[in-house]
Amino acid sequence: MPKQVLGRDLGALLGRSPKEGAPPLSAGVGSLMRGHSPQPPAAPKPLIPRWYLFAGDVLLVALALITLCKSHHPLSWPRALFCAALVMLAALLALLALFTRDGGTSD
């Protein structure tokens, strides 16, 4: 009685339980049957890079210093308030830059 060669071990390849005495799947075929594991989704890139925030911080402090140096002394209260607001906004940008995640790193 001739053996069928074409459909041999087809059930094992399709995930059905192998017959007793049938050879197990090789590592390569098992890997192909399992498929590849999906990659974790990449972290989204931030809208504003961190170095933009630090550069804005430096520019705001520089504007406050230029305003202080070029103004007549004693400063008027609107100019003093303007300089204080610039420094506070610069501090806010620095904190925002420190506490945001960078797009390229994974924590």
CYANA upper distance limits for C-alpha pairs under 8 A (distance plus 0.5 A):
  4 GLN  CA      8 ARG  CA      7.12
  9 ASP  CA     13 LEU  CA      7.03
  9 ASP  CA     18 PRO  CA      8.01
  9 ASP  CA     22 ALA  CA      8.35
 10 LEU  CA     14 LEU  CA      6.77
 11 GLY  CA     15 GLY  CA      6.91
 11 GLY  CA     16 ARG  CA      5.60
 11 GLY  CA     17 SER  CA      7.65
 11 GLY  CA     18 PRO  CA      7.32
 12 ALA  CA     16 ARG  CA      5.66
 12 ALA  CA     17 SER  CA      6.52
 12 ALA  CA     18 PRO  CA      5.55
 12 ALA  CA     25 LEU  CA      8.33
 13 LEU  CA     25 LEU  CA      8.50
 13 LEU  CA     33 MET  CA      8.11
 18 PRO  CA     22 ALA  CA      6.80
 18 PRO  CA     24 PRO  CA      8.34
 25 LEU  CA     29 VAL  CA      6.69
 25 LEU  CA     30 GLY  CA      6.46
 26 SER  CA     30 GLY  CA      6.56
 27 ALA  CA     31 SER  CA      6.54
 28 GLY  CA     32 LEU  CA      6.78
 29 VAL  CA     33 MET  CA      6.65
 30 GLY  CA     34 ARG  CA      6.67
 31 SER  CA     35 GLY  CA      6.63
 31 SER  CA     36 HIS  CA      8.24
 32 LEU  CA     36 HIS  CA      8.36
 43 ALA  CA    103 GLY  CA      6.93
 43 ALA  CA    104 GLY  CA      8.16
 43 ALA  CA    106 SER  CA      8.06
 44 PRO  CA    103 GLY  CA      6.97
 45 LYS  CA    102 ASP  CA      8.27
 45 LYS  CA    103 GLY  CA      5.18
 45 LYS  CA    104 GLY  CA      8.15
 46 PRO  CA    101 ARG  CA      8.34
 46 PRO  CA    102 ASP  CA      7.58
 46 PRO  CA    103 GLY  CA      6.33
 48 ILE  CA     52 TYR  CA      7.22
 48 ILE  CA     53 LEU  CA      8.09
 49 PRO  CA     53 LEU  CA      7.61
 49 PRO  CA    102 ASP  CA      7.94
 50 ARG  CA     54 PHE  CA      7.07
 50 ARG  CA     97 ALA  CA      5.68
 50 ARG  CA     98 LEU  CA      8.37
 50 ARG  CA    100 THR  CA      8.04
 50 ARG  CA    102 ASP  CA      7.47
 51 TRP  CA     55 ALA  CA      6.51
 51 TRP  CA     97 ALA  CA      8.13
 52 TYR  CA     56 GLY  CA      6.60
 53 LEU  CA     57 ASP  CA      6.65
 53 LEU  CA     93 LEU  CA      6.17
 53 LEU  CA     94 ALA  CA      7.09
 53 LEU  CA     96 LEU  CA      8.10
 53 LEU  CA     97 ALA  CA      6.24
 54 PHE  CA     58 VAL  CA      6.85
 54 PHE  CA     93 LEU  CA      7.52
 54 PHE  CA     94 ALA  CA      6.50
 54 PHE  CA     97 ALA  CA      7.19
 55 ALA  CA     59 LEU  CA      6.72
 56 GLY  CA     60 LEU  CA      6.57
 56 GLY  CA     90 ALA  CA      7.66
 56 GLY  CA     93 LEU  CA      7.82
 57 ASP  CA     61 VAL  CA      6.85
 57 ASP  CA     89 LEU  CA      8.35
 57 ASP  CA     90 ALA  CA      4.96
 57 ASP  CA     91 ALA  CA      7.55
 57 ASP  CA     93 LEU  CA      6.50
 57 ASP  CA     94 ALA  CA      6.68
 58 VAL  CA     62 ALA  CA      6.60
 58 VAL  CA     90 ALA  CA      7.93
 59 LEU  CA     63 LEU  CA      6.63
 60 LEU  CA     64 ALA  CA      6.78
 60 LEU  CA     86 LEU  CA      6.31
 60 LEU  CA     87 VAL  CA      7.29
 60 LEU  CA     89 LEU  CA      8.18
 60 LEU  CA     90 ALA  CA      6.31
 61 VAL  CA     65 LEU  CA      6.73
 61 VAL  CA     86 LEU  CA      7.22
 61 VAL  CA     87 VAL  CA      6.35
 61 VAL  CA     90 ALA  CA      7.05
 62 ALA  CA     66 ILE  CA      6.61
 63 LEU  CA     67 THR  CA      6.57
 63 LEU  CA     86 LEU  CA      8.25
 64 ALA  CA     68 LEU  CA      6.73
 64 ALA  CA     82 PHE  CA      8.43
 64 ALA  CA     83 CYS  CA      5.47
 64 ALA  CA     84 ALA  CA      8.40
 64 ALA  CA     86 LEU  CA      6.67
 64 ALA  CA     87 VAL  CA      7.43
 65 LEU  CA     69 CYS  CA      6.66
 65 LEU  CA     83 CYS  CA      8.45
 66 ILE  CA     70 LYS  CA      6.49
 67 THR  CA     71 SER  CA      6.47
 67 THR  CA     79 ARG  CA      8.34
 67 THR  CA     83 CYS  CA      7.73
 68 LEU  CA     75 LEU  CA      8.39
 68 LEU  CA     83 CYS  CA      8.03
 71 SER  CA     75 LEU  CA      7.32
 75 LEU  CA     79 ARG  CA      6.79
 75 LEU  CA     80 ALA  CA      6.62
 76 SER  CA     80 ALA  CA      6.77
 77 TRP  CA     81 LEU  CA      6.44
 78 PRO  CA     82 PHE  CA      6.56
 79 ARG  CA     83 CYS  CA      6.68
 80 ALA  CA     84 ALA  CA      6.65
 81 LEU  CA     85 ALA  CA      6.56
 82 PHE  CA     86 LEU  CA      6.72
 83 CYS  CA     87 VAL  CA      6.82
 84 ALA  CA     88 MET  CA      6.66
 85 ALA  CA     89 LEU  CA      6.53
 86 LEU  CA     90 ALA  CA      6.62
 87 VAL  CA     91 ALA  CA      6.69
 88 MET  CA     92 LEU  CA      6.73
 89 LEU  CA     93 LEU  CA      6.74
 90 ALA  CA     94 ALA  CA      6.70
 91 ALA  CA     95 LEU  CA      6.71
 92 LEU  CA     96 LEU  CA      6.60
 93 LEU  CA     97 ALA  CA      6.58
 94 ALA  CA     98 LEU  CA      6.71
 95 LEU  CA     99 PHE  CA      6.70
 96 LEU  CA    100 THR  CA      6.61
101 ARG  CA    105 THR  CA      8.12
